[in-house]
């Protein structure tokens, strides 16, 4: 090996170390608002949709603060949209990790969602049965043949459970396939799913213009794709509740409104319709103790309110 080759190898190793270890961490969440805008084509099942995920306040569980994320799904063929809870997340900028909240009463109250602390050659365990091998770190992402220079650390990973699946994470952005698509990549042959753009506060920090009709980043953080009515004023009691949760409010709003109850992992555990009365009650005796989110929608599928409910054993 000649000296020039040796110097090139040493310089490359030093550069990789700087990218991997010494670069300042770029947070996933901003100080004011954060949002992701994604495209998905469900084909005959649901047609073309867009998904906007955005921050909407926070909550404290077990002494830790979690950011609440809502999602607006828009179905192009039906020209309809509805809002749903995406989950609760927290970011440890010292650890360079993003966590998702599970049930506050479970043995493991949170799960690693993204881990930007690893070095090439390390294995990243996310979710329940997903392991990713970190192949390399750079500052450039190649998305379906298009080079996207980010100025941020780009993690190039392989899904150990699927040797053909390559995964790309961008620090401060997440996966280029979408926020929750942290274990697979964009299918460039069909381009049926992927992240269009990501915004932190008032700045576009990522934009892939390869989806037809989405050459621009078409949304603002903190605003919904559809008009939201004023929040419904109601009273929930007792809270914490044991077997019955009582809801009182304007009967013209509560009448035939749909309710859904989610645990803190975002799984819906109960749903139905409310009575047309000033006060109605829900049987929650079959739910385990812990914290839940109650959402109430009107007939147009507009979210009227979402409240935290604690069920005591």
N, C-alpha and C positions, 0 to 999 in steps of 0.2 A: 504494500500500500504506500503510495507516494505522499509527500507532505501536503500537497494541495487537497487531495482527497480526504486526508485526515482532518485538515482544517475545516473543510466543508461539513464533514460529519459532526465535528465538535460544535461548529456554529449552529447547525440545525438542532442539535440536542439542547444547546443553551437557549435558543429561540423558543423551542417547545416548552422548556421549563418556565420561561418567563410568562408565556401565554397561559400555562397551566396553573402556576402557583402565585405569581406576583401581581397579576392584573387585579385592579379594584373590582369588587363584586358589583354587578348591576342588578338591583332589586327587581323582582317580578311585579310588585305592587307599588304604585305611586303614592304621593302624599295626599292628593285630592281624589283622583278617580283613575280606574284602570279598566280597559275593555278589550275584548277579542271579537273579531268578526270572521265567521267561518262560512264555508259553502259546502253543501251536501246534496247529492242527487240520490234519492232512495229508489229511483226507477219506478216500476209499476206499483210499488208498495205505497209511496207517498209523494213521488215527484220531486221537483227541485225545491230546495229550502235554503234559507240562510239562518244562521244562529248567531245571535249577539249575546255575549256573556259580559256582565259588567258588575262592578262593586256596588253594594247597597248597604252601607253601614257595617256594623260589627256586633259581636256578642262575646261575653266572657264565660268560659267554661273551665272549671278546675284551676282558676287563677290565671288562665292564659287567654289572650284576646285573639279571636278568629274573625277574619274578614268574610262577610256574607256575599255570595255571588248569586245573582239572578240571571236567568237566560230568557231571551225572547226568540221563539221559533216563528218564522214566517214561511208559510206555504204558498208558493207562487201560483200554482194552479187554482187554489181555492181563494186566494187573496185574503187569507185569514192569518192571524197571529195570536199567540197566547204566551203567557209568562209563567215560568216555573222556577223553582229553587234549584240551583246547581250544587250548592253545598257550602261548607264553611272551611276556610283555609287560613293558615298562618305561615309567616315566613321568618326564619331565623337567619339574619344576614351575616351573623358571625359564623354559623355552621354552613352557610350557603345551601340551605335546604328549604323546601316548601312542604308543609304537612297538610293533610286533609283530616277533618274531624270525623271520628266515628261516634258511636253512642258514648255519652259521658259516663255510663255505668259499666262499660265493657272493660275487659282486662287490658286491652290495648286501645286507649281512647283516641289515638290518632295514628295515621299511616304516612310514611314518606311518599310524597307525590312526585317531587323532583329533587335530585341531589346533584348540585354543582360543585361538590367538594372533592370529587374523585380525580384520580390521575389516570393517564392511559395505562391499560392493562388491568385496571380495577373492575370489579363486578358491582353493579348497582342493583339492589333488590327493591322493587316497588310493588305495591299492591299485595296480592296474596300469592300468586304463582308466577310472577314475572321477574326474570333476571336479565339485565342488560350488561354487555361487555363494552367498556369504553375503549374504542379503538384509537382515537386521536382527538386532539383539540386544535382548532384553528380559529381564524377570524373571518372565514369565508364559508358560505353555504352554497352548494350547487343544488338548485331546486328545479327538477325536470329540465336540465340542460341550461338553465339560466343561473348565472353567477350573481349571488346576492352578497355584497360586501356589507357587513353589519357593524364593524367596529367593536363587536362584542365577542365573547368567547363562544365558539360553536362546538358542540359536543357531537362527535360522530360515533354512534353506537351500533351494536349488533344485538338482536334479540336472541338470546341463547336457546330459547324454546323453539325458534324458527330461524334456521341458519340463513335463509334467503331474505330475511327482513332486516333492512338497515333503518336506523332511527336517527333523526337529527333534532337535537335540542339547541336552542339559542338562549344564552343567559339573559334574563330580563324579559324573555318572550315566552318560552316554553317550547313545545313541539311544533314543528312547521305543519304537522297534519291536523293540529287543533289542540286546544288546551287539555282536554281529557284523553287525547290520542297520544299519550306519552310512551306507548310501547310499540307503535307501528309508524309507517311512513306514508307519504302521498303515493298513490298508484298513478304514475305518470302516463300509463297506457290509456287510461279512461278518464283521468282527472275528475273523479266523482266526489272528491272530498279533500278539504285542506283549509289551512288558515290563510285568509286573504290579508288581514292586517291586524296589528296590535297597537294600541295606544296607551301611553302612560301619561296621566295628567292631560296636557294639551298637545302632546308631541306624538307623531307617528314614529314608532321605533322599529316597525317591520312592515313591509308591504310586498306581497308577491302578486304581480299583475298578470299571471298566466291563465286565470280563469276568465273566459269570455263574458263580457258585460261587467266585469269588476276590475277594470283597468285603474280605477281610482279607489281610494279608501272612502266608502260611502256613509260613514256614521260618526256621530259625536259621542264621546264617553259621557255617561250620566243621563242620556235621553233614550227613551224607548222607541221601538219601531212603530208603535201605535199609541193612540191617545189613551191615557189612563184616567179613570174617574177619580174624584176625591176619595180619600181613604174613609172607609166605613167606621163610624164611631160605635164601639160596642164594649160590653163588659164581659169578661170571662171570670168565672168563679166556681168553686174555690180553685185557687191556683197557688200551691200544688193541689192537684185533685187526686182522688182515689179511684172510684169506679164510675163516677158521673161528672161530666163537665157541663156547666150551665152557661148559656150564651144569651145575653139580652141586648136589645138594640131596636132600631127602627124596623117595624115589621114589613114595611114596604120594600126595604132593602134585603132583609133576611129571608123573606118569603121565597121559597124555591131556589134560593142561592145554593150553589154547590160548594161543599167543603172538602178539603183533602188534608190529611195529617201525614207529615213526613218525620222520620227519625233524622238524626243529625248527619247521617251519611247520604241523605237525599233520597232514601227509599220510601215510597208511599206505603203506609201501613193501614190506612183506613180512608174511605171516601163515602160520599152520599149527598143528600140534599137536606136543607134545613126547613123546618116547619114555618108556615106563614103565621107567626105569632111574635109578640113582644119578647117572649122568653122561650127558649127551646133548650133541649138537653141532648147530650151525646153520651152513649154508653161506651166507656173506655176501659171496661173491666178486663178486656182481653189483651191490653197493651202492657208491656213490661215497664217497670219503673225507669225513669230517665227524662231527658229533655226532648221535646218535640216542637215542630213548627206547624201551626194551624193556618191554612190558607183558605180564604173564602172568595169565590168568584160569582159574578152576576151571570145572567143568561147569555151575554155576549162574550163570555170567557175572559172578561176583564178582571184582573186581580183587584179586589176591594180592600183586602187587608191581609197581613200575615202577622201572627202573634206567637211568641214563645210560650209553650205550655209545659209545665213540669208535672209528671205523674209519679206519685209516691206509692210505694208498696204498703 
